[in-house]
């Protein structure tokens, strides 16, 4: 039973880390593409609030994932020693 909970904790830690990395990278790419396209049309000034809200939502989710990972799933609690 302990082995199953250990595997579950490791899987959750990996999923939280993968989510944070994937969200950060895909969010950065999508925001750069949106910014590039809007700057060509000259609409970037009027869309700043929407871009900022989108960036906050993207990076807040990534940061919360890392915070949950660090607070609830400490590495010492999952080690095989």
PyMOL Python script that loads the backbone (N, CA, C, O; Angstrom):
from pymol import cmd

cmd.read_pdbstr("""\
ATOM      1  N   UNK A   1       0.810  -1.195   0.000  1.00  0.00           N
ATOM      2  CA  UNK A   1       0.000   0.000   0.000  1.00  0.00           C
ATOM      3  C   UNK A   1       0.853   1.258   0.000  1.00  0.00           C
ATOM      4  O   UNK A   1       0.524   2.248  -0.653  1.00  0.00           O
ATOM      5  N   UNK A   2       1.959   1.206   0.744  1.00  0.00           N
ATOM      6  CA  UNK A   2       2.856   2.357   0.787  1.00  0.00           C
ATOM      7  C   UNK A   2       3.483   2.576  -0.576  1.00  0.00           C
ATOM      8  O   UNK A   2       3.704   3.718  -0.979  1.00  0.00           O
ATOM      9  N   UNK A   3       3.772   1.505  -1.288  1.00  0.00           N
ATOM     10  CA  UNK A   3       4.374   1.612  -2.613  1.00  0.00           C
ATOM     11  C   UNK A   3       3.430   2.318  -3.597  1.00  0.00           C
ATOM     12  O   UNK A   3       3.869   3.108  -4.433  1.00  0.00           O
ATOM     13  N   UNK A   4       2.128   2.019  -3.485  1.00  0.00           N
ATOM     14  CA  UNK A   4       1.150   2.665  -4.370  1.00  0.00           C
ATOM     15  C   UNK A   4       1.045   4.156  -4.091  1.00  0.00           C
ATOM     16  O   UNK A   4       0.958   4.951  -5.027  1.00  0.00           O
ATOM     17  N   UNK A   5       1.051   4.550  -2.827  1.00  0.00           N
ATOM     18  CA  UNK A   5       0.967   5.977  -2.506  1.00  0.00           C
ATOM     19  C   UNK A   5       2.241   6.694  -2.920  1.00  0.00           C
ATOM     20  O   UNK A   5       2.199   7.852  -3.335  1.00  0.00           O
ATOM     21  N   UNK A   6       3.372   6.009  -2.810  1.00  0.00           N
ATOM     22  CA  UNK A   6       4.641   6.596  -3.247  1.00  0.00           C
ATOM     23  C   UNK A   6       4.629   6.838  -4.753  1.00  0.00           C
ATOM     24  O   UNK A   6       5.065   7.890  -5.220  1.00  0.00           O
ATOM     25  N   UNK A   7       4.135   5.877  -5.502  1.00  0.00           N
ATOM     26  CA  UNK A   7       4.046   6.038  -6.956  1.00  0.00           C
ATOM     27  C   UNK A   7       3.052   7.126  -7.328  1.00  0.00           C
ATOM     28  O   UNK A   7       3.277   7.884  -8.272  1.00  0.00           O
ATOM     29  N   UNK A   8       1.958   7.203  -6.589  1.00  0.00           N
ATOM     30  CA  UNK A   8       0.965   8.243  -6.855  1.00  0.00           C
ATOM     31  C   UNK A   8       1.535   9.628  -6.584  1.00  0.00           C
ATOM     32  O   UNK A   8       1.321  10.549  -7.372  1.00  0.00           O
ATOM     33  N   UNK A   9       2.255   9.785  -5.484  1.00  0.00           N
ATOM     34  CA  UNK A   9       2.875  11.075  -5.174  1.00  0.00           C
ATOM     35  C   UNK A   9       3.893  11.465  -6.237  1.00  0.00           C
ATOM     36  O   UNK A   9       3.956  12.625  -6.645  1.00  0.00           O
ATOM     37  N   UNK A  10       4.682  10.507  -6.683  1.00  0.00           N
ATOM     38  CA  UNK A  10       5.662  10.805  -7.732  1.00  0.00           C
ATOM     39  C   UNK A  10       4.972  11.191  -9.036  1.00  0.00           C
ATOM     40  O   UNK A  10       5.431  12.086  -9.745  1.00  0.00           O
ATOM     41  N   UNK A  11       3.888  10.527  -9.343  1.00  0.00           N
ATOM     42  CA  UNK A  11       3.150  10.848 -10.570  1.00  0.00           C
ATOM     43  C   UNK A  11       2.525  12.239 -10.487  1.00  0.00           C
ATOM     44  O   UNK A  11       2.533  12.984 -11.467  1.00  0.00           O
ATOM     45  N   UNK A  12       1.993  12.583  -9.340  1.00  0.00           N
ATOM     46  CA  UNK A  12       1.394  13.913  -9.172  1.00  0.00           C
ATOM     47  C   UNK A  12       2.465  14.990  -9.229  1.00  0.00           C
ATOM     48  O   UNK A  12       2.262  16.035  -9.847  1.00  0.00           O
ATOM     49  N   UNK A  13       3.606  14.746  -8.590  1.00  0.00           N
ATOM     50  CA  UNK A  13       4.708  15.726  -8.660  1.00  0.00           C
ATOM     51  C   UNK A  13       5.151  15.930 -10.103  1.00  0.00           C
ATOM     52  O   UNK A  13       5.370  17.064 -10.531  1.00  0.00           O
ATOM     53  N   UNK A  14       5.285  14.844 -10.851  1.00  0.00           N
ATOM     54  CA  UNK A  14       5.697  14.961 -12.245  1.00  0.00           C
ATOM     55  C   UNK A  14       4.641  15.691 -13.068  1.00  0.00           C
ATOM     56  O   UNK A  14       4.978  16.524 -13.910  1.00  0.00           O
ATOM     57  N   UNK A  15       3.371  15.386 -12.831  1.00  0.00           N
ATOM     58  CA  UNK A  15       2.299  16.037 -13.589  1.00  0.00           C
ATOM     59  C   UNK A  15       2.257  17.535 -13.309  1.00  0.00           C
ATOM     60  O   UNK A  15       2.039  18.326 -14.226  1.00  0.00           O
ATOM     61  N   UNK A  16       2.462  17.934 -12.061  1.00  0.00           N
ATOM     62  CA  UNK A  16       2.472  19.356 -11.730  1.00  0.00           C
ATOM     63  C   UNK A  16       3.655  20.069 -12.375  1.00  0.00           C
ATOM     64  O   UNK A  16       3.515  21.191 -12.863  1.00  0.00           O
ATOM     65  N   UNK A  17       4.811  19.426 -12.379  1.00  0.00           N
ATOM     66  CA  UNK A  17       5.981  20.019 -13.024  1.00  0.00           C
ATOM     67  C   UNK A  17       5.796  20.098 -14.529  1.00  0.00           C
ATOM     68  O   UNK A  17       6.124  21.112 -15.145  1.00  0.00           O
ATOM     69  N   UNK A  18       5.275  19.040 -15.120  1.00  0.00           N
ATOM     70  CA  UNK A  18       5.038  19.031 -16.564  1.00  0.00           C
ATOM     71  C   UNK A  18       4.021  20.098 -16.946  1.00  0.00           C
ATOM     72  O   UNK A  18       4.195  20.784 -17.953  1.00  0.00           O
ATOM     73  N   UNK A  19       2.970  20.246 -16.161  1.00  0.00           N
ATOM     74  CA  UNK A  19       1.964  21.269 -16.426  1.00  0.00           C
ATOM     75  C   UNK A  19       2.578  22.663 -16.376  1.00  0.00           C
ATOM     76  O   UNK A  19       2.304  23.497 -17.240  1.00  0.00           O
ATOM     77  N   UNK A  20       3.410  22.918 -15.365  1.00  0.00           N
ATOM     78  CA  UNK A  20       4.026  24.237 -15.234  1.00  0.00           C
ATOM     79  C   UNK A  20       4.948  24.538 -16.410  1.00  0.00           C
ATOM     80  O   UNK A  20       4.916  25.642 -16.953  1.00  0.00           O
ATOM     81  N   UNK A  21       5.761  23.578 -16.806  1.00  0.00           N
ATOM     82  CA  UNK A  21       6.685  23.789 -17.924  1.00  0.00           C
ATOM     83  C   UNK A  21       5.917  23.949 -19.228  1.00  0.00           C
ATOM     84  O   UNK A  21       6.185  24.870 -19.999  1.00  0.00           O
ATOM     85  N   UNK A  22       4.968  23.063 -19.476  1.00  0.00           N
ATOM     86  CA  UNK A  22       4.208  23.108 -20.721  1.00  0.00           C
ATOM     87  C   UNK A  22       3.381  24.380 -20.830  1.00  0.00           C
ATOM     88  O   UNK A  22       3.323  24.994 -21.895  1.00  0.00           O
ATOM     89  N   UNK A  23       2.740  24.781 -19.735  1.00  0.00           N
ATOM     90  CA  UNK A  23       1.939  25.996 -19.736  1.00  0.00           C
ATOM     91  C   UNK A  23       2.813  27.228 -19.941  1.00  0.00           C
ATOM     92  O   UNK A  23       2.444  28.139 -20.682  1.00  0.00           O
ATOM     93  N   UNK A  24       3.952  27.255 -19.294  1.00  0.00           N
ATOM     94  CA  UNK A  24       4.855  28.397 -19.438  1.00  0.00           C
ATOM     95  C   UNK A  24       5.375  28.549 -20.852  1.00  0.00           C
ATOM     96  O   UNK A  24       5.396  29.651 -21.400  1.00  0.00           O
ATOM     97  N   UNK A  25       5.793  27.447 -21.438  1.00  0.00           N
ATOM     98  CA  UNK A  25       6.329  27.504 -22.797  1.00  0.00           C
ATOM     99  C   UNK A  25       5.240  27.826 -23.811  1.00  0.00           C
ATOM    100  O   UNK A  25       5.423  28.697 -24.662  1.00  0.00           O
ATOM    101  N   UNK A  26       4.114  27.135 -23.727  1.00  0.00           N
ATOM    102  CA  UNK A  26       3.045  27.393 -24.702  1.00  0.00           C
ATOM    103  C   UNK A  26       2.444  28.783 -24.514  1.00  0.00           C
ATOM    104  O   UNK A  26       2.056  29.420 -25.493  1.00  0.00           O
ATOM    105  N   UNK A  27       2.362  29.260 -23.285  1.00  0.00           N
ATOM    106  CA  UNK A  27       1.856  30.599 -23.036  1.00  0.00           C
ATOM    107  C   UNK A  27       2.780  31.670 -23.585  1.00  0.00           C
ATOM    108  O   UNK A  27       2.324  32.663 -24.153  1.00  0.00           O
ATOM    109  N   UNK A  28       4.076  31.467 -23.416  1.00  0.00           N
ATOM    110  CA  UNK A  28       5.041  32.422 -23.954  1.00  0.00           C
ATOM    111  C   UNK A  28       4.987  32.462 -25.469  1.00  0.00           C
ATOM    112  O   UNK A  28       5.023  33.537 -26.067  1.00  0.00           O
ATOM    113  N   UNK A  29       4.901  31.301 -26.089  1.00  0.00           N
ATOM    114  CA  UNK A  29       4.833  31.249 -27.550  1.00  0.00           C
ATOM    115  C   UNK A  29       3.552  31.902 -28.057  1.00  0.00           C
ATOM    116  O   UNK A  29       3.589  32.688 -29.003  1.00  0.00           O
ATOM    117  N   UNK A  30       2.430  31.584 -27.438  1.00  0.00           N
ATOM    118  CA  UNK A  30       1.167  32.157 -27.911  1.00  0.00           C
ATOM    119  C   UNK A  30       1.102  33.666 -27.675  1.00  0.00           C
ATOM    120  O   UNK A  30       0.596  34.401 -28.522  1.00  0.00           O
ATOM    121  N   UNK A  31       1.607  34.132 -26.537  1.00  0.00           N
ATOM    122  CA  UNK A  31       1.615  35.572 -26.293  1.00  0.00           C
ATOM    123  C   UNK A  31       2.539  36.312 -27.256  1.00  0.00           C
ATOM    124  O   UNK A  31       2.226  37.423 -27.684  1.00  0.00           O
ATOM    125  N   UNK A  32       3.669  35.707 -27.597  1.00  0.00           N
ATOM    126  CA  UNK A  32       4.569  36.365 -28.546  1.00  0.00           C
ATOM    127  C   UNK A  32       3.951  36.414 -29.938  1.00  0.00           C
ATOM    128  O   UNK A  32       4.125  37.399 -30.656  1.00  0.00           O
ATOM    129  N   UNK A  33       3.241  35.375 -30.325  1.00  0.00           N
ATOM    130  CA  UNK A  33       2.587  35.376 -31.632  1.00  0.00           C
ATOM    131  C   UNK A  33       1.469  36.415 -31.673  1.00  0.00           C
ATOM    132  O   UNK A  33       1.345  37.153 -32.650  1.00  0.00           O
ATOM    133  N   UNK A  34       0.662  36.477 -30.628  1.00  0.00           N
ATOM    134  CA  UNK A  34      -0.424  37.460 -30.571  1.00  0.00           C
ATOM    135  C   UNK A  34       0.143  38.874 -30.596  1.00  0.00           C
ATOM    136  O   UNK A  34      -0.375  39.740 -31.303  1.00  0.00           O
ATOM    137  N   UNK A  35       1.191  39.108 -29.837  1.00  0.00           N
ATOM    138  CA  UNK A  35       1.808  40.433 -29.808  1.00  0.00           C
ATOM    139  C   UNK A  35       2.386  40.799 -31.166  1.00  0.00           C
ATOM    140  O   UNK A  35       2.252  41.938 -31.614  1.00  0.00           O
ATOM    141  N   UNK A  36       3.021  39.849 -31.813  1.00  0.00           N
ATOM    142  CA  UNK A  36       3.596  40.106 -33.133  1.00  0.00           C
ATOM    143  C   UNK A  36       2.508  40.419 -34.153  1.00  0.00           C
ATOM    144  O   UNK A  36       2.654  41.349 -34.946  1.00  0.00           O
ATOM    145  N   UNK A  37       1.427  39.659 -34.143  1.00  0.00           N
ATOM    146  CA  UNK A  37       0.342  39.904 -35.096  1.00  0.00           C
ATOM    147  C   UNK A  37      -0.370  41.224 -34.839  1.00  0.00           C
ATOM    148  O   UNK A  37      -0.731  41.929 -35.780  1.00  0.00           O
ATOM    149  N   UNK A  38      -0.573  41.561 -33.568  1.00  0.00           N
ATOM    150  CA  UNK A  38      -1.244  42.819 -33.260  1.00  0.00           C
ATOM    151  C   UNK A  38      -0.360  44.028 -33.547  1.00  0.00           C
ATOM    152  O   UNK A  38      -0.863  45.098 -33.891  1.00  0.00           O
ATOM    153  N   UNK A  39       0.946  43.864 -33.409  1.00  0.00           N
ATOM    154  CA  UNK A  39       1.828  44.997 -33.677  1.00  0.00           C
ATOM    155  C   UNK A  39       1.888  45.303 -35.174  1.00  0.00           C
ATOM    156  O   UNK A  39       2.114  46.452 -35.555  1.00  0.00           O
ATOM    157  N   UNK A  40       1.694  44.313 -36.013  1.00  0.00           N
ATOM    158  CA  UNK A  40       1.672  44.544 -37.456  1.00  0.00           C
ATOM    159  C   UNK A  40       0.434  45.331 -37.880  1.00  0.00           C
ATOM    160  O   UNK A  40       0.496  46.160 -38.787  1.00  0.00           O
ATOM    161  N   UNK A  41      -0.688  45.064 -37.217  1.00  0.00           N
ATOM    162  CA  UNK A  41      -1.935  45.745 -37.564  1.00  0.00           C
ATOM    163  C   UNK A  41      -2.071  47.108 -36.890  1.00  0.00           C
ATOM    164  O   UNK A  41      -2.971  47.874 -37.237  1.00  0.00           O
ATOM    165  N   UNK A  42      -1.208  47.421 -35.949  1.00  0.00           N
ATOM    166  CA  UNK A  42      -1.288  48.682 -35.241  1.00  0.00           C
ATOM    167  C   UNK A  42      -2.337  48.696 -34.149  1.00  0.00           C
ATOM    168  O   UNK A  42      -2.727  49.775 -33.703  1.00  0.00           O
ATOM    169  N   UNK A  43      -2.804  47.557 -33.704  1.00  0.00           N
ATOM    170  CA  UNK A  43      -3.840  47.461 -32.674  1.00  0.00           C
ATOM    171  C   UNK A  43      -3.284  47.090 -31.306  1.00  0.00           C
ATOM    172  O   UNK A  43      -4.042  46.786 -30.385  1.00  0.00           O
ATOM    173  N   UNK A  44      -1.981  47.113 -31.174  1.00  0.00           N
ATOM    174  CA  UNK A  44      -1.370  46.644 -29.933  1.00  0.00           C
ATOM    175  C   UNK A  44      -1.720  47.542 -28.751  1.00  0.00           C
ATOM    176  O   UNK A  44      -1.962  47.040 -27.654  1.00  0.00           O
ATOM    177  N   UNK A  45      -1.750  48.836 -28.946  1.00  0.00           N
ATOM    178  CA  UNK A  45      -2.050  49.770 -27.859  1.00  0.00           C
ATOM    179  C   UNK A  45      -3.439  49.537 -27.267  1.00  0.00           C
ATOM    180  O   UNK A  45      -3.625  49.614 -26.052  1.00  0.00           O
ATOM    181  N   UNK A  46      -4.396  49.255 -28.117  1.00  0.00           N
ATOM    182  CA  UNK A  46      -5.767  49.080 -27.621  1.00  0.00           C
ATOM    183  C   UNK A  46      -5.992  47.712 -26.981  1.00  0.00           C
ATOM    184  O   UNK A  46      -6.987  47.521 -26.282  1.00  0.00           O
ATOM    185  N   UNK A  47      -5.100  46.771 -27.202  1.00  0.00           N
ATOM    186  CA  UNK A  47      -5.277  45.417 -26.676  1.00  0.00           C
ATOM    187  C   UNK A  47      -4.382  45.094 -25.483  1.00  0.00           C
ATOM    188  O   UNK A  47      -4.323  43.943 -25.048  1.00  0.00           O
ATOM    189  N   UNK A  48      -3.684  46.098 -24.949  1.00  0.00           N
ATOM    190  CA  UNK A  48      -2.814  45.859 -23.795  1.00  0.00           C
ATOM    191  C   UNK A  48      -3.538  45.231 -22.596  1.00  0.00           C
ATOM    192  O   UNK A  48      -3.021  44.266 -22.034  1.00  0.00           O
ATOM    193  N   UNK A  49      -4.697  45.726 -22.184  1.00  0.00           N
ATOM    194  CA  UNK A  49      -5.356  45.096 -21.021  1.00  0.00           C
ATOM    195  C   UNK A  49      -5.684  43.618 -21.237  1.00  0.00           C
ATOM    196  O   UNK A  49      -5.525  42.812 -20.320  1.00  0.00           O
ATOM    197  N   UNK A  50      -6.132  43.262 -22.416  1.00  0.00           N
ATOM    198  CA  UNK A  50      -6.455  41.856 -22.691  1.00  0.00           C
ATOM    199  C   UNK A  50      -5.195  40.997 -22.679  1.00  0.00           C
ATOM    200  O   UNK A  50      -5.211  39.879 -22.163  1.00  0.00           O
ATOM    201  N   UNK A  51      -4.116  41.504 -23.235  1.00  0.00           N
ATOM    202  CA  UNK A  51      -2.864  40.747 -23.255  1.00  0.00           C
ATOM    203  C   UNK A  51      -2.322  40.575 -21.846  1.00  0.00           C
ATOM    204  O   UNK A  51      -1.821  39.505 -21.502  1.00  0.00           O
ATOM    205  N   UNK A  52      -2.415  41.610 -21.033  1.00  0.00           N
ATOM    206  CA  UNK A  52      -1.920  41.523 -19.658  1.00  0.00           C
ATOM    207  C   UNK A  52      -2.750  40.535 -18.840  1.00  0.00           C
ATOM    208  O   UNK A  52      -2.191  39.747 -18.076  1.00  0.00           O
ATOM    209  N   UNK A  53      -4.066  40.568 -18.988  1.00  0.00           N
ATOM    210  CA  UNK A  53      -4.921  39.618 -18.270  1.00  0.00           C
ATOM    211  C   UNK A  53      -4.628  38.189 -18.708  1.00  0.00           C
ATOM    212  O   UNK A  53      -4.581  37.282 -17.877  1.00  0.00           O
ATOM    213  N   UNK A  54      -4.433  37.985 -19.994  1.00  0.00           N
ATOM    214  CA  UNK A  54      -4.103  36.654 -20.505  1.00  0.00           C
ATOM    215  C   UNK A  54      -2.764  36.166 -19.955  1.00  0.00           C
ATOM    216  O   UNK A  54      -2.631  35.002 -19.576  1.00  0.00           O
ATOM    217  N   UNK A  55      -1.782  37.050 -19.913  1.00  0.00           N
ATOM    218  CA  UNK A  55      -0.474  36.671 -19.374  1.00  0.00           C
ATOM    219  C   UNK A  55      -0.563  36.344 -17.895  1.00  0.00           C
ATOM    220  O   UNK A  55       0.060  35.389 -17.431  1.00  0.00           O
ATOM    221  N   UNK A  56      -1.331  37.125 -17.153  1.00  0.00           N
ATOM    222  CA  UNK A  56      -1.482  36.856 -15.726  1.00  0.00           C
ATOM    223  C   UNK A  56      -2.132  35.489 -15.506  1.00  0.00           C
ATOM    224  O   UNK A  56      -1.685  34.728 -14.647  1.00  0.00           O
ATOM    225  N   UNK A  57      -3.162  35.172 -16.256  1.00  0.00           N
ATOM    226  CA  UNK A  57      -3.833  33.879 -16.105  1.00  0.00           C
ATOM    227  C   UNK A  57      -2.914  32.716 -16.462  1.00  0.00           C
ATOM    228  O   UNK A  57      -2.903  31.692 -15.780  1.00  0.00           O
ATOM    229  N   UNK A  58      -2.150  32.880 -17.524  1.00  0.00           N
ATOM    230  CA  UNK A  58      -1.250  31.806 -17.951  1.00  0.00           C
ATOM    231  C   UNK A  58      -0.170  31.553 -16.911  1.00  0.00           C
ATOM    232  O   UNK A  58       0.042  30.415 -16.494  1.00  0.00           O
ATOM    233  N   UNK A  59       0.516  32.619 -16.489  1.00  0.00           N
ATOM    234  CA  UNK A  59       1.637  32.443 -15.578  1.00  0.00           C
ATOM    235  C   UNK A  59       1.193  32.222 -14.139  1.00  0.00           C
ATOM    236  O   UNK A  59       1.955  31.666 -13.347  1.00  0.00           O
ATOM    237  N   UNK A  60      -0.011  32.640 -13.779  1.00  0.00           N
ATOM    238  CA  UNK A  60      -0.538  32.355 -12.454  1.00  0.00           C
ATOM    239  C   UNK A  60      -0.818  30.855 -12.300  1.00  0.00           C
ATOM    240  O   UNK A  60      -0.522  30.268 -11.260  1.00  0.00           O
ATOM    241  N   UNK A  61      -1.386  30.248 -13.333  1.00  0.00           N
ATOM    242  CA  UNK A  61      -1.615  28.804 -13.295  1.00  0.00           C
ATOM    243  C   UNK A  61      -0.320  28.021 -13.193  1.00  0.00           C
ATOM    244  O   UNK A  61      -0.236  27.028 -12.470  1.00  0.00           O
ATOM    245  N   UNK A  62       0.677  28.470 -13.914  1.00  0.00           N
ATOM    246  CA  UNK A  62       1.971  27.807 -13.866  1.00  0.00           C
ATOM    247  C   UNK A  62       2.618  27.980 -12.494  1.00  0.00           C
ATOM    248  O   UNK A  62       3.177  27.034 -11.939  1.00  0.00           O
ATOM    249  N   UNK A  63       2.539  29.178 -11.959  1.00  0.00           N
ATOM    250  CA  UNK A  63       3.119  29.428 -10.642  1.00  0.00           C
ATOM    251  C   UNK A  63       2.398  28.687  -9.538  1.00  0.00           C
ATOM    252  O   UNK A  63       3.033  28.180  -8.614  1.00  0.00           O
ATOM    253  N   UNK A  64       1.078  28.617  -9.619  1.00  0.00           N
ATOM    254  CA  UNK A  64       0.320  27.865  -8.613  1.00  0.00           C
ATOM    255  C   UNK A  64       0.658  26.380  -8.649  1.00  0.00           C
ATOM    256  O   UNK A  64       0.714  25.720  -7.612  1.00  0.00           O
ATOM    257  N   UNK A  65       0.878  25.872  -9.835  1.00  0.00           N
ATOM    258  CA  UNK A  65       1.265  24.476  -9.963  1.00  0.00           C
ATOM    259  C   UNK A  65       2.596  24.212  -9.265  1.00  0.00           C
ATOM    260  O   UNK A  65       2.745  23.212  -8.563  1.00  0.00           O
ATOM    261  N   UNK A  66       3.557  25.104  -9.457  1.00  0.00           N
ATOM    262  CA  UNK A  66       4.850  24.948  -8.794  1.00  0.00           C
ATOM    263  C   UNK A  66       4.748  25.161  -7.287  1.00  0.00           C
ATOM    264  O   UNK A  66       5.448  24.504  -6.518  1.00  0.00           O
ATOM    265  N   UNK A  67       3.878  26.079  -6.864  1.00  0.00           N
ATOM    266  CA  UNK A  67       3.686  26.312  -5.436  1.00  0.00           C
ATOM    267  C   UNK A  67       3.069  25.092  -4.760  1.00  0.00           C
ATOM    268  O   UNK A  67       3.515  24.684  -3.688  1.00  0.00           O
ATOM    269  N   UNK A  68       2.059  24.515  -5.372  1.00  0.00           N
ATOM    270  CA  UNK A  68       1.436  23.305  -4.833  1.00  0.00           C
ATOM    271  C   UNK A  68       2.453  22.177  -4.772  1.00  0.00           C
ATOM    272  O   UNK A  68       2.517  21.432  -3.794  1.00  0.00           O
ATOM    273  N   UNK A  69       3.237  22.063  -5.819  1.00  0.00           N
ATOM    274  CA  UNK A  69       4.258  21.010  -5.873  1.00  0.00           C
ATOM    275  C   UNK A  69       5.280  21.176  -4.756  1.00  0.00           C
ATOM    276  O   UNK A  69       5.694  20.190  -4.147  1.00  0.00           O
ATOM    277  N   UNK A  70       5.689  22.403  -4.482  1.00  0.00           N
ATOM    278  CA  UNK A  70       6.717  22.613  -3.467  1.00  0.00           C
ATOM    279  C   UNK A  70       6.165  22.505  -2.044  1.00  0.00           C
ATOM    280  O   UNK A  70       6.869  22.039  -1.148  1.00  0.00           O
ATOM    281  N   UNK A  71       4.928  22.923  -1.824  1.00  0.00           N
ATOM    282  CA  UNK A  71       4.382  22.918  -0.471  1.00  0.00           C
ATOM    283  C   UNK A  71       3.840  21.559  -0.037  1.00  0.00           C
ATOM    284  O   UNK A  71       4.071  21.136   1.096  1.00  0.00           O
ATOM    285  N   UNK A  72       3.129  20.881  -0.914  1.00  0.00           N
ATOM    286  CA  UNK A  72       2.451  19.655  -0.513  1.00  0.00           C
ATOM    287  C   UNK A  72       3.219  18.376  -0.826  1.00  0.00           C
ATOM    288  O   UNK A  72       2.990  17.345  -0.195  1.00  0.00           O
ATOM    289  N   UNK A  73       4.118  18.435  -1.783  1.00  0.00           N
ATOM    290  CA  UNK A  73       4.851  17.233  -2.174  1.00  0.00           C
ATOM    291  C   UNK A  73       6.339  17.484  -2.056  1.00  0.00           C
ATOM    292  O   UNK A  73       7.033  17.619  -3.063  1.00  0.00           O
ATOM    293  N   UNK A  74       6.826  17.546  -0.845  1.00  0.00           N
ATOM    294  CA  UNK A  74       8.245  17.785  -0.627  1.00  0.00           C
ATOM    295  C   UNK A  74       9.040  16.560  -1.043  1.00  0.00           C
ATOM    296  O   UNK A  74       8.588  15.426  -0.885  1.00  0.00           O
ATOM    297  N   UNK A  75      10.226  16.802  -1.576  1.00  0.00           N
ATOM    298  CA  UNK A  75      11.068  15.730  -2.094  1.00  0.00           C
ATOM    299  C   UNK A  75      11.456  14.752  -0.967  1.00  0.00           C
ATOM    300  O   UNK A  75      11.550  13.549  -1.213  1.00  0.00           O
ATOM    301  N   UNK A  76      11.678  15.238   0.239  1.00  0.00           N
ATOM    302  CA  UNK A  76      12.092  14.365   1.326  1.00  0.00           C
ATOM    303  C   UNK A  76      11.003  13.344   1.680  1.00  0.00           C
ATOM    304  O   UNK A  76      11.316  12.239   2.123  1.00  0.00           O
ATOM    305  N   UNK A  77       9.759  13.695   1.493  1.00  0.00           N
ATOM    306  CA  UNK A  77       8.663  12.802   1.825  1.00  0.00           C
ATOM    307  C   UNK A  77       8.466  11.684   0.830  1.00  0.00           C
ATOM    308  O   UNK A  77       7.753  10.724   1.121  1.00  0.00           O
ATOM    309  N   UNK A  78       9.083  11.782  -0.344  1.00  0.00           N
ATOM    310  CA  UNK A  78       8.866  10.786  -1.383  1.00  0.00           C
ATOM    311  C   UNK A  78      10.115   9.953  -1.655  1.00  0.00           C
ATOM    312  O   UNK A  78      10.054   8.998  -2.430  1.00  0.00           O
ATOM    313  N   UNK A  79      11.221  10.285  -1.049  1.00  0.00           N
ATOM    314  CA  UNK A  79      12.462   9.588  -1.371  1.00  0.00           C
ATOM    315  C   UNK A  79      12.379   8.113  -1.007  1.00  0.00           C
ATOM    316  O   UNK A  79      11.603   7.718  -0.138  1.00  0.00           O
ATOM    317  N   UNK A  80      13.181   7.313  -1.676  1.00  0.00           N
ATOM    318  CA  UNK A  80      13.148   5.864  -1.494  1.00  0.00           C
ATOM    319  C   UNK A  80      14.020   5.402  -0.324  1.00  0.00           C
ATOM    320  O   UNK A  80      14.116   4.203  -0.063  1.00  0.00           O
ATOM    321  N   UNK A  81      14.644   6.326   0.368  1.00  0.00           N
ATOM    322  CA  UNK A  81      15.554   5.951   1.462  1.00  0.00           C
ATOM    323  C   UNK A  81      14.814   5.498   2.681  1.00  0.00           C
ATOM    324  O   UNK A  81      15.433   5.149   3.686  1.00  0.00           O
TER     325      UNK A  81
END
""", "prot")
cmd.dss("prot")
cmd.show_as("cartoon", "prot")
cmd.util.cbc("prot")
cmd.orient("prot")
